[in-house]
Amino acid sequence: SSVFSAFEAHVINVTATIENRPPPPPPPPPELKRYPLIADACVTQAECTTDENNGARSTMKIISKKKGNARIFIRFNFHFPPGTAIQSALLKLFMHKAPGASREYEARRVLGRWKERDPNGVTWRNQPKVDTEITAMTLSGTVPAWLSWNVASDTQSFIDGDFPNYGWRLGDSQENSLTRYLAKFRSRESNQTGQRPVLEVAFTSPPAT
């Protein structure tokens, strides 16, 4: 019984010690940064010659029209230390002209290099391939608004070195429509500086060592 009592006392002391320990500090809140893009361009299938580069224009277009589609290429530059965890990453573009009916616009990871402007700027003919899997989808609506795509998984993959960062291609998920559906977006060259594309990233950095 004396052994049992000593054991009980030991358990009580250990329990009291554990209970008296201060709780661990909460994890730091995610940091939020906004990154301006470093390159954007629109490639059009038939509205202009397919060899024309549109990287210097203040407006970019997404179009669904048989033999007249248009897509947007966009790229951001960011640097994070190894071990950074991405909590969210929203690719945001301001649509200042909406289509006549709400459309689904997709973002796909680009698989090859491309240049914003001439010489050898991206065109419909030379546009790089994109991933077969869609990264994110968003609905356009029918009124001007900010549109967002959740690209957190790709952003994390870029940071981890799983894929090179060639940016994303935005386009209508149902191209070649018999009815022409057009949306216009501000580009990084727009004089409406508050409506230029942006990538909003929330992340936690690894602890300092």
Secondary structure, 3 states (H helix, E strand, C coil): CHHHHHHHHHHHHHHHHHHHCCCCCCCCCCEEEEEEEEEEEEEECCCCCCCCCCCCCCEEEEEECCCCCEEEEEEECCCCCCCCEEEEEEEEEEEEECCCCCCEEEEEEECCCCCCCCCCCCCCCCCCCECCCCCEEEECCCCCEEEEEECHHHHHHHHHCCCCCCCEEEEECCCCCCCCEEEEEECCCCCCHHHCCEEEEEEECCCCC
